[in-house]
């Protein structure tokens, strides 16, 4: 029995899986399969995801790809340190990486506008794929990714790891599924990160040496180069993502859908805009509300990128208002309180840094969700073994991403949208349907389902 089978069959909790990881050397000696892994996008979360996979899987990282030579070299060095000095090959073009290597697993952690093309190419190469959220920047991309996964029988896990967060899994079982919360009438989901209300400003410059800005832009519009594009702040531009809703909102909307077993809402309506952080180079909304109307339940998203929630324990999360009480859930923990009572339950995020001491010194790691990503990777590996659907299957990622995109389209058009799941279109709204696919820049071609 290999380690993944051992974990899967014994039902070990996340807090004990670190012990099982110590069996890797013995497993390899017993000829357990070692997956050959490639990563497309070696920046912040690309490395975070890859290192969690390396901690829990029988893997060899053989190839890394990035258009930023400095980021690529740094990732090659760090990966080599974690696999006994064995360096992966580096590539500037993911197509060459996929052509020259027979990869079992490909991780896609590029900026959002590259997710669809890179993930579909990896699927078509025969690999199973772990792709970051949101899975695409437009609806047609999302549908094409689902179609590719199904056509090629690929296991595709989306980086919506709230579904694998230990304390949220406990809350789902003990608070919601047990009936203790009661029927839920409303859910508030939110993000209040972002800092003071100063506008986002930078001056355009020439791209630095070793950074292929032409390839970085790829199918998206080529804006003047700003230094922030090389790091995380490309999210300030709708050309390369879907704003705060596509970044933070998709996590919490997906959490709500998972906890309450929801699919598409009946109607989606959104308002918002730049109300405070005006006059900068960013073109994303700093304030936005989206109502996901399920009929007898509303899931309401709010973000304010210039304030904070009075209750600092949950600055990014969701409040689930049930008949018996309220469940407050976030990446940092959960709290359940019965109405008109002092009764309640709480849980905190699981810190596994004692089992994985390398976490303590890893640059850029978010310790509060490291255990969730590891559990997400274990689920991914288990589904590769049995060819089943992972917790955050590409279809689930598509539903959550599409609904967030429709929220942005609703805000743009100023009206509610009704999504028809049978026809994959907005009902009775040709203008909205014309916005379901963005125009690609030459020579790139938009994928279609």
N, C-alpha and C positions, 0 to 999 in steps of 0.2 A: 504494500500500500504506500503510495507516495504522499507527500505532505498535504497536498490539496485535498486528496481523498480522505486523509486522516481528519483534517479540519472539518470537511463537509459532513462526514459521517458521524463524527463525535459531537458536532454542534457546539464547539468551543466558543465562548464569548470573546469579544475583542480584547479584553484585558488579559486573556491567557494565550492568545495566538503568538505573542512574542516568544514564548517558550518553544512553540512548534517551529518557529523560524530557525532555531538552532539545529534543527535536523537536516538542514539543506546539504551539508557536506556528506552526511550519511546517504541521503537520497541520491545524490549524484553518483556516489560509489555504487549504488544499486541500479544505475543506468536509468534513472528517471529522466523524462524528456526535458531538455533545456530549450526554452523558446528563444529564438533569435529576434531581437527587438530593434526597432528604429524609431527615432523621435524627429518630428518635423516641427521646428519652433523651439529653440533652446533657451528662451528667455526665462523670466521668473517662474511661471507656473509650469512650463515645460519640464524644468528640472525638478520642481516640487512633485509633480506626478510621477516622473521617471524614477526618482529616488524611492518613493513609496512602493512602486512596483518592484524595484530591486530588493527591497527589504522583505517582501512576502512571496516572491515568485522565483521559480527556477529559470532564470533568464540570463542571457548574455546580450549586452548592448553592443551591437556590431556597427551601427550607423547613426549618425546625427546630421541634421540638415538645418541650416540657417543662412539667411542672406546677410547677416551681420557677422563678419569674420571674428571680431572680438568676442562676441557672445558664443560663437561656435567653439573657438579655441578654449574658452573658459569651461564650457561644458565637457569638452573632450578630456581636459585635465581632471575635472571633478569625477567624471565617470571612471576614468582609469584608476583613480585613487580608491574607488569602491569595488573594483573588480581586479584586484591584485596586479595593477599596472598595465592591464590589457586595454589598449586604446581602441575606441571605435573609429571608423573611417568618417571623415567629414565631407559634407557636400553643401554646395550653395543652391542646388536645384533639386527639389524633391523627386522630380521625374527621373533624374539620373540615379538617385539613391534607390528608388524602387526597381529600376531596371537592372542595376548591378548587384542587388542583394535579394535573396529569397528570404523574406521576412515573415515570421509567424505573427508578430504583433507590431502594429504601428500606432504610436501616440501622436495626435495632432494637437498642438498647442500654439498655433500661430495667432496673430490678430484675427478677429472674427471674419473679416472679408475673405480670408483664405480657407476657412474651415471646409466648405463644401467641395471645392476642387481637389484639395489635398486628401480629404477623407475618401471621396469616391475613387480617386486614383489608387489609394491604398487598398480599398475593398476589391477593386478590379484586378489588383496584382495578386490576390489570393490571401491577403492578411486579414486577421481580425483587428478591430480598431477601437481605440479609446480616444474620443474626441471631446474637446472642451466645449463648454456651453458659451453662448447660445450656439446651436449647431449651424446656423446660417444667418445671413443678414437680410434675406427675403424669403417669402413663403415658398416660391418655386424651388429654391435651393434645398429647403428642408424636405419637401416632398421627394425630390430627386435622390436625396441621401437615403431615405427610407426605401425607395424603390431599388436602389443599388444594393443595399444590405440584403433585402429579401431575394433579389435575383441571384446573388452570389452566395447565399446562405452564410453570410458573415455574422459573427457575433460583434455587435457594436455597443459599447457602453459609453454613455454620455457623462461628462464630469459634473453631474448634478448630485453631489455626494450627500445631500441632506437625507436621501433615502438610505444611506449606510451610516448615518451618524448614530453612535451608540445610545446617547441619552434621548435622542428623538425616537429611535426604535423602541426604547423602553416606554416613552410617553404614549406612542401609538398603541402599544399593547395594553398598558396598565390604566391609561386614562381614557382613551377613545374607544378601543375595541371592547374593553370591559364594560362599557356603558356608563362609567362614572361621570363623564362629561355631559352625557345626554345628547339629544339632537342638537345640531349646531345651526344657528340662525344667521350668523354673520361672522366673517373672518376679516380682520384688518391685518394686512401685510405691509411692510414699510422698510425704508432705509433712510436714516437721518445722518449719514456720514457726509463729509465734504468740506467742513471747516467754515471759516468766515466768508462773508459775501463778496470778497474781492473778485473781480473778473479774471479769467484765465488769460494771461498775456505772454507772448514771446515774439521775438523778431525772426523772420525767416532767414535761413542761412543756406550755404551749400552743404550737401550731404558729406559726412566725413569719409575719409579713405577707408575702404574695406566694407562699406555699407552700400549694398546695391539697392538704391531707392526705387529704381525702375521696377525691379522684380518685387520689392516689398509692396509697392502699390498694386501690381498685378492687374486683376480685373477691375479694381476700384478706380475712381477718379484720382488723377495725380495732382494733389494740392502742392502749393509751395512747401518746401521742406522746413519743418520746425524741429528743433532738437528733441522736443517731447515725444515725437512720433517714434523715436528709437526705443523709448521705454514704455511705461504703462499708459501714458497720457494720450495715446492715440484714441482712447475711448472718449476724448472730448469732441470727436468729430463723427457726425452721422455717416460720413462717407465710408468709415471703416468699422462701424458697429451700429448698435441701436440705442446708444445713450445709456443712462442709468437703468432704465427698464430692462434692456438687454443684458446688462452686466449684473446688477444686484437683484432686480425684480424677478428675473427668470428663476433664480434660486428659490425665492420665497413663494412664488406662485406654484412652482413645481412641488415644494414642500407641502403646500396646502392641498394640492391635487392628490398627492401620495397619501397624506394622512387621512383624507376624507374619501378616497377612491373616486375621484372626479375625472371627467374627460374634458370635452369642449363645453364652454358656457353657451347659453342661448343667445346672449347679446354682449357686446363689448362697447363701452363708451369711455372716452378719455378727454380730459382737459388739462392744460398746462402750458408751460413755455419758459422763457427766460424772464423771470420776474425780479431777481436780485442781482445775479452775476452778469450784468449787462456790459457791453462795450469791449469784450475780449475777443479772442480768436475762436473760442469754443462755439459750436452751434447746437449743443444738446440742451434739453430742457433742464433747468435747475429746480423746477417745481412741477410735479405732475401727479394726477389722480387717474386711476383706471378702475372702472367698475366692471368686474367679470360677473355677469348676472346669470345665475343658474336656476332662476325661477323662485324657489323657496329658500334660496341661499345666495347671498352676495359675498364675493371675495373682492375686497377693495384694497388696491395698491396706492400707497402714497410715498413719494420721496421729496425731500427738501435737502438740497446739497449745500445748505448754508446754515443749518441749525442742528439741534440734537433733540432726542426724546428726553423728557424729564426723568424717565426711569433708565438710568444708564446701563443697567444689566442687559437690556435688550435693545440696543440701538438699531439692529438689523434682524428682523424676525417677523413673528406673526402672533396675533391674539385671536384665539378661537373661543367665541362666545357661545357656550352651550346652555341647555336648559337648567343644568345644575350648577354651573360655575364657569370660570374662564381659565383656559390653558394658554399660558404665555410661553412661546417656544422660539428659540433662536439658536445661533451657532454656539452660544456660550452656556446654554442650559435650558431648563424648563421649570416653570412654576405653575402649579394648579391650585386654585382657591375656590372653595365652595361659596356661593352667594350667602351673605348674611351670617357668616360663620368664620371662625378662626381655623377651621380644618383645611388642610392642604397637603400637597406633596411637592417636592422639588428634586431636581437632578442637575448635575453639572457635567461639563465636557470631560471626556476621559483623557487623562494625561498618561501617555505610554512612554515617556522619555527615559524611564528607568529600563524598560525592555529594549528600547532603541536609543542608546546613549548618543549616537551620532546626530540625533535630532537637536540636541542641546547646543550644538555649535554650527548647525547648518544655516548659511546665510539665506534670508528670505523666507524661511519656513513659517507657517502659521500653526503654531503648536495646537491651538484649539481645534483644528480640523484635521490634523495629521492622522489621528486614529480613524476618522471617517474615510479618508482617502485610502488608507490601507485596507479597511473593510470593503470599500468599493472595488479595489483591485482584486481582493480575494474572490469576491463575487464574480468579477470579470473572468478570472482564471478558472473558476469552477464551471462557468457556463461555456468556456472554450472546451473544457473536458467533456461536458455532456451535450454540447451544441444547443443549449436552451437559451431562453431570453434573459438577459441580465436585469437587475433591478431598475436600472435607468436605461432601458433599451432605447434604441434610436427612435422608435415610434413615440415613446413617452417624451423624449427630448424634443421631438418635432412638435408635439401638441403644445408643450409649455413655451417653446420658442415662437411658434406661429401665433399663439394668443398674445404674447408680448408685442410682436410685430404689428398685429392688428390693432393693439392699443395705440401704438404710435400713428398708424394710418388714421384711426378715428380722431386723434388729436389734430392731425393735419387737415382732415376734411371737416371737422366740427360736427360730426354726427355719429350715431350708434351704428354698429355693424353686426350683422347676423351671419355667422359662418355656417355653410352647408358642408358637413363632413362627407356626404355622399359624392358631391361634385367638386369638392375642394375649391370652393369659390364663395364670395360674399353674395348673399341673396339680393337680387334686384338692385345691384349697384355697380354698373360698368366702370365708373370712375375709380372706385376702390379696387376693383379687379385689375385695372390697368397698373396698379401699384404693387401687385404681388410679385413682380420680378423686376429687379433693378437692371439698368442697362450696363453691360459689361464693356470694358475698354478693350480695344484691339490689342493683340490678336486672340484674346481669350474668348471662349464660347461658354455661354450660360448653360448649365445642365438642366435637364427637364425630366420629370418622372415618366 
